[in-house]
Amino acid sequence: MSFFYTNDHVKLDYHELGDPSGLPVILIEGYSGSEMTWVGQISDFTKAGFHVITYDRRNHGKSQSVPFGMRISRHAMDLAELIDHLQLKQKIVLIGHSMGASTIFAYLSLFGSQRLQAVVTEDQSPKAINDNSWQFGQYDSSWSNFLELVKQIRTTRFTRIPVDQQFKIALGKVYQPFDFDFNEPLLIDSLSQDWRDQIPLETEPHLFLAGEKSPLWPAGQAKAAAEMNPLAESYVFAGAGHIPHLELAPEFNRVVIDFINQHRPADSHLSDK
């Protein structure tokens, strides 16, 4: 295990696995999760030759919890600082689940696509609240019941397909308590964002993933988001809920690895300029 300190002095834990000279792939967990939720991806991703990087966002997993920085923009800054800390020489693939995907949207908004090879966002609508312009947000959501829906998320059953027992055991061994009340301002900030204006500006290939039976939003959100940029694609995991990378790990790994390799140039090193 390794760690670094952000510019506001928060200790964040991270792991590096696989070939250090391989294409860097950073995995970003969702709200209340930890880097260990990617346990089903590590073997296949490292076998594919990737330099796999996982980390716990502030207030998650084994990273430090603090009563400040409860904004998705701060989480994007943390990601940027991790990338700087690692001194990666190649362009990077970012893969984010749920709020991890929102962290990527915020990163793109703040820092652009210059350092990125590709992006994968999993089961996260770019706009969580429904209105006349968007009907792919959280089910039955509106600004009038927004805070009520925020409260409901902590008791929502996210999976629809049973998670492999081996994964359950691995996750149980490293379980870290999560304070939902303490971190609620972060969830409110994240869900109140609208990233649709960001998607057409992206210059990297982007794969939008969705669970067919996600308890949060219609699976059509992935296709609707992908249609905003000609470089984007979408894929829906049949029968899956909110966490396809745990529910259907082999399919998730195949789809994502194929996407990355499809958009992987012979030389993905960053320019010295």
C-alpha positions as CSV (number, residue, x, y, z in Angstrom):
1,M,0.0,0.0,0.0
2,S,1.2,3.5,-0.8
3,F,-0.2,7.0,0.0
4,F,0.3,10.6,-0.8
5,Y,-1.0,13.9,0.6
6,T,-3.2,16.3,-1.3
7,N,-2.5,20.0,-1.4
8,D,-5.0,20.4,1.5
9,H,-3.1,17.8,3.5
10,V,-5.5,14.8,3.2
11,K,-3.8,11.4,3.1
12,L,-5.1,9.2,0.2
13,D,-4.2,5.5,-0.1
14,Y,-3.6,3.9,-3.5
15,H,-2.2,0.7,-5.0
16,E,-0.3,0.0,-8.2
17,L,-0.6,-3.5,-9.8
18,G,0.6,-5.1,-13.0
19,D,3.2,-3.9,-15.5
20,P,4.5,-0.4,-14.5
21,S,5.3,0.2,-18.1
22,G,1.9,-0.8,-19.3
23,L,-1.0,1.5,-20.2
24,P,-2.1,3.2,-17.0
25,V,-5.7,2.4,-16.0
26,I,-7.1,4.2,-12.9
27,L,-10.2,2.7,-11.3
28,I,-12.4,5.0,-9.2
29,E,-15.0,3.7,-6.8
30,G,-18.5,4.9,-6.2
31,Y,-20.1,6.6,-3.2
32,S,-19.5,4.7,0.1
33,G,-17.3,2.1,-1.7
34,S,-13.6,1.4,-1.6
35,E,-10.9,0.5,-4.0
36,M,-11.5,-3.2,-3.2
37,T,-14.8,-3.1,-5.1
38,W,-12.6,-3.6,-8.2
39,V,-11.4,-7.0,-6.9
40,G,-13.1,-8.7,-9.9
41,Q,-11.1,-6.6,-12.4
42,I,-7.5,-6.8,-11.2
43,S,-6.6,-10.2,-12.6
44,D,-8.0,-9.7,-16.1
45,F,-6.7,-6.1,-16.3
46,T,-3.2,-7.0,-15.3
47,K,-3.2,-10.0,-17.6
48,A,-4.1,-7.6,-20.4
49,G,-0.9,-5.8,-19.7
50,F,-2.3,-2.7,-18.0
51,H,-0.7,-0.7,-15.2
52,V,-3.6,-0.8,-12.9
53,I,-4.1,1.9,-10.2
54,T,-6.7,1.9,-7.6
55,Y,-7.2,4.4,-4.8
56,D,-9.7,5.4,-2.1
57,R,-11.2,8.8,-2.5
58,R,-11.1,11.1,0.5
59,N,-13.5,9.9,3.2
60,H,-13.7,6.5,1.6
61,G,-12.0,3.2,2.4
62,K,-8.6,3.6,4.1
63,S,-8.1,7.2,3.0
64,Q,-8.4,9.9,5.5
65,S,-11.8,11.3,6.5
66,V,-12.0,15.1,6.9
67,P,-14.9,17.5,7.4
68,F,-14.0,19.6,4.4
69,G,-13.7,19.1,0.6
70,M,-17.3,17.7,0.4
71,R,-17.5,18.6,-3.2
72,I,-17.1,16.6,-6.4
73,S,-14.8,19.3,-7.8
74,R,-12.4,18.6,-4.8
75,H,-12.5,14.9,-5.6
76,A,-11.5,15.7,-9.2
77,M,-8.6,17.8,-7.9
78,D,-7.5,14.8,-5.8
79,L,-7.6,12.6,-8.9
80,A,-5.4,15.2,-10.8
81,E,-3.0,15.3,-7.9
82,L,-2.8,11.5,-7.8
83,I,-1.9,11.5,-11.5
84,D,0.8,14.1,-10.9
85,H,2.1,12.2,-8.0
86,L,2.5,9.0,-10.0
87,Q,4.4,10.9,-12.7
88,L,2.8,8.7,-15.4
89,K,4.6,9.0,-18.8
90,Q,1.7,7.6,-20.9
91,K,-1.8,8.8,-21.5
92,I,-4.3,7.4,-19.0
93,V,-7.5,5.5,-19.0
94,L,-10.0,6.5,-16.3
95,I,-12.7,4.1,-15.3
96,G,-15.3,5.3,-12.7
97,H,-18.3,3.7,-11.2
98,S,-21.3,5.9,-10.0
99,M,-19.8,8.8,-8.1
100,G,-16.4,7.7,-9.4
101,A,-17.8,8.5,-12.9
102,S,-19.0,11.9,-11.6
103,T,-15.4,12.4,-10.4
104,I,-14.3,11.9,-14.0
105,F,-16.8,14.3,-15.3
106,A,-15.6,16.9,-12.9
107,Y,-12.0,16.1,-13.8
108,L,-12.8,16.6,-17.5
109,S,-14.5,19.9,-16.8
110,L,-11.5,21.2,-14.9
111,F,-8.5,19.7,-16.7
112,G,-9.7,18.5,-20.1
113,S,-8.7,15.4,-22.0
114,Q,-5.1,16.1,-22.7
115,R,-3.7,13.4,-20.5
116,L,-6.4,10.8,-21.2
117,Q,-6.4,7.9,-23.6
118,A,-10.0,6.9,-23.0
119,V,-12.8,7.1,-20.4
120,V,-15.3,4.6,-19.1
121,T,-18.2,5.6,-16.9
122,E,-20.4,3.0,-15.3
123,D,-24.0,3.4,-14.4
124,Q,-24.0,7.2,-13.8
125,S,-26.4,9.5,-15.5
126,P,-24.8,12.8,-16.4
127,K,-27.8,14.5,-14.9
128,A,-29.4,12.9,-11.9
129,I,-32.5,15.1,-11.6
130,N,-35.3,14.8,-14.2
131,D,-36.9,17.9,-15.8
132,N,-38.4,18.8,-19.2
133,S,-34.9,18.5,-20.9
134,W,-33.9,15.2,-19.4
135,Q,-35.8,12.1,-18.4
136,F,-32.9,9.7,-17.7
137,G,-32.2,10.9,-14.1
138,Q,-33.0,9.1,-10.9
139,Y,-36.4,7.4,-11.0
140,D,-39.3,9.8,-10.0
141,S,-36.8,12.5,-9.3
142,S,-37.4,16.3,-9.3
143,W,-36.0,19.2,-7.5
144,S,-39.0,19.1,-5.2
145,N,-38.2,15.7,-3.8
146,F,-34.4,15.8,-4.3
147,L,-33.4,15.7,-0.6
148,E,-35.8,12.8,0.0
149,L,-34.2,10.8,-2.7
150,V,-30.8,11.5,-1.4
151,K,-31.8,9.9,1.9
152,Q,-33.2,6.8,0.1
153,I,-29.9,6.0,-1.6
154,R,-28.3,4.7,1.6
155,T,-30.9,2.0,1.9
156,T,-31.1,1.1,-1.8
157,R,-30.3,-2.4,-2.9
158,F,-27.9,-1.8,-5.7
159,T,-27.3,-5.2,-7.2
160,R,-29.8,-7.3,-9.2
161,I,-27.5,-10.3,-10.0
162,P,-26.0,-12.1,-7.0
163,V,-22.3,-11.2,-6.5
164,D,-19.8,-14.0,-6.7
165,Q,-19.2,-15.4,-3.2
166,Q,-15.4,-15.1,-3.6
167,F,-15.8,-11.4,-4.2
168,K,-18.1,-11.1,-1.2
169,I,-15.5,-12.7,1.0
170,A,-12.7,-10.5,-0.3
171,L,-14.8,-7.3,0.2
172,G,-15.8,-8.4,3.7
173,K,-12.2,-8.8,4.8
174,V,-11.4,-5.2,4.1
175,Y,-14.7,-3.6,4.9
176,Q,-14.4,0.0,6.1
177,P,-17.3,1.7,7.9
178,F,-18.8,4.6,6.0
179,D,-20.6,7.5,7.7
180,F,-23.6,8.4,5.5
181,D,-24.7,11.3,7.6
182,F,-21.3,12.9,7.7
183,N,-20.8,12.5,3.9
184,E,-24.2,13.5,2.8
185,P,-23.1,17.0,1.7
186,L,-20.8,15.3,-0.9
187,L,-23.7,13.2,-2.2
188,I,-25.9,16.3,-2.5
189,D,-23.2,18.2,-4.3
190,S,-22.6,15.4,-6.7
191,L,-26.2,14.6,-7.6
192,S,-27.0,18.3,-8.2
193,Q,-24.5,18.6,-11.1
194,D,-25.4,18.5,-14.8
195,W,-22.5,17.3,-16.9
196,R,-24.3,17.2,-20.3
197,D,-22.5,20.4,-21.4
198,Q,-19.2,18.6,-20.8
199,I,-19.8,15.6,-23.0
200,P,-19.7,17.3,-26.4
201,L,-16.4,18.9,-25.5
202,E,-14.6,15.6,-24.8
203,T,-11.8,14.7,-27.3
204,E,-11.2,11.2,-25.9
205,P,-13.2,8.0,-26.7
206,H,-15.8,7.5,-24.0
207,L,-17.7,4.3,-23.1
208,F,-20.9,4.8,-21.2
209,L,-22.0,1.7,-19.4
210,A,-25.4,0.9,-17.7
211,G,-27.1,-1.8,-15.8
212,E,-30.3,-2.9,-17.5
213,K,-32.1,-3.1,-14.1
214,S,-30.3,-0.3,-12.3
215,P,-32.3,0.8,-9.3
216,L,-31.2,4.5,-9.8
217,W,-31.9,5.4,-13.4
218,P,-33.1,4.0,-16.8
219,A,-30.5,2.1,-18.8
220,G,-31.3,4.4,-21.7
221,Q,-29.2,7.1,-20.0
222,A,-26.0,5.5,-21.4
223,K,-27.2,5.7,-25.0
224,A,-28.6,9.2,-24.5
225,A,-25.3,10.4,-23.1
226,A,-23.2,8.7,-25.8
227,E,-25.3,10.3,-28.6
228,M,-23.9,13.7,-27.4
229,N,-20.4,13.0,-28.8
230,P,-19.4,11.1,-32.0
231,L,-16.4,9.6,-30.1
232,A,-18.7,8.0,-27.5
233,E,-20.2,4.5,-27.3
234,S,-22.6,2.8,-24.9
235,Y,-23.2,-0.7,-23.6
236,V,-26.0,-2.1,-21.4
237,F,-25.4,-5.2,-19.1
238,A,-28.5,-7.3,-19.4
239,G,-30.1,-8.1,-16.0
240,A,-27.5,-6.1,-14.0
241,G,-28.2,-3.5,-11.4
242,H,-26.1,-0.6,-10.4
243,I,-22.7,-2.4,-10.1
244,P,-22.1,-4.5,-13.3
245,H,-18.4,-4.7,-12.6
246,L,-19.2,-6.9,-9.6
247,E,-22.4,-8.5,-10.8
248,L,-21.1,-9.5,-14.2
249,A,-17.3,-9.2,-13.8
250,P,-16.2,-11.4,-16.7
251,E,-18.5,-9.6,-19.2
252,F,-17.5,-6.2,-17.8
253,N,-13.8,-7.0,-18.1
254,R,-14.2,-8.2,-21.7
255,V,-16.2,-5.2,-22.8
256,V,-13.9,-2.7,-21.2
257,I,-10.6,-4.3,-22.2
258,D,-11.9,-4.6,-25.8
259,F,-12.9,-0.9,-25.8
260,I,-9.5,0.2,-24.4
261,N,-7.6,-2.0,-26.9
262,Q,-9.8,-0.7,-29.8
263,H,-8.8,2.9,-29.0
264,R,-5.2,2.2,-28.0
265,P,-2.6,3.7,-30.5
266,A,0.8,2.2,-31.0
267,D,2.4,5.1,-29.0
268,S,0.3,6.4,-26.1
269,H,3.2,8.3,-24.5
270,L,2.7,11.9,-23.5
271,S,4.5,14.6,-25.5
272,D,7.4,16.3,-23.7
273,K,6.0,19.7,-24.9
